[in-house]
Amino acid sequence: MIKLILSDMDGTLLDENGQLPEEFDEVMAMLKERDILFAPASGRQHDGLQKQFAKYKDDFVFVAENGTYVTYKQQELFSTTLKEEHVKVLEAAVDEIPGVYTVLCGKKSAYVMSEHQPFVDELSKYYTSHTLVEDFSQIDDDIIKFTICDCDQRDAANTIYSKLRRFDGEMQVALSGDCWVDVMNYGVNKGVAVQRLQQILGISARECVAFGDYLNDLEMMGAVGYSFAMENAHPQIKQAAAYQAKSNADHGVMLAIKDMLALGL
């Protein structure tokens, strides 16, 4: 029997306008009746996820910042922080890339040094709490993720990822969208977070479902018994997933969950 359902947010659970499906509350009530946990699993900020799902803050497991910060019932289950030396190395590397913007993601807030309006507009989609600083050395927080944004060219695969992938192995470098690259501690990703969550909750991979659309969902596909790629997903996600759901525009996550519940899985 299914005990945990995890879903990415952008391009997956949220529609093309960034909105939750109309039937979301109805489906969540169905899951609660069956004692099935739901977990938003996103590169988004923890604070942002909690605000988006304020009415479910005591019900959902929140897998935030690509698995670097996980909470349940408003209590931290686990987290992982970047070493100070890694942050400095990344800062130096990003300084050599023109036209991109850095976000240091902490547990308390996200920190930026630029007010470039297109960057702020893009940032605000995913980070409900961010702080402008003159220098990153001013930050007094646990840094869990180093994020870089290419909001102008929207070609992060070439402008950022291709230049930072040399750190993959020392750190975890993930292409999270057309203008975002995330860097975490090595071995940290949504899949590893799901496996640790399974251990804490005492459930098996075959009792878990996951939905995703982009490369930062790749490891999560292999950590569950029922993996779904969205119809609009990246080709590598479609190849990795066992099943395909309809697109996020067609509320594919909701449709697939209803189908599974109807089958009594």
Buried (B, 14 or more C-beta within 10 A) or exposed (E): EBBBBBBBBBBBBBBEEEEBBEBBEEBBEBBEEEEBBBBBBBBBBBBBBBEBBEEBBEBBBBBBBBBBBBBBEEEEBEBBBBEEEBBEBBBEBBEEBEEBBBBBBBBEBBBBBBEBEEBBEBBEEBBBEBBEBEEBEEBEBBBBBBBBBBBBEBEBBEBBBBBBBEBEEEBBBBBBBEBBBBBBBBEBBBBBBBBBBBEEBEBEBEBBBBBBBBBBBBBBBBBBBBBBBBBBBBEBBBEBBEBBBBBBBBBBBBBBBBEBBEEEB
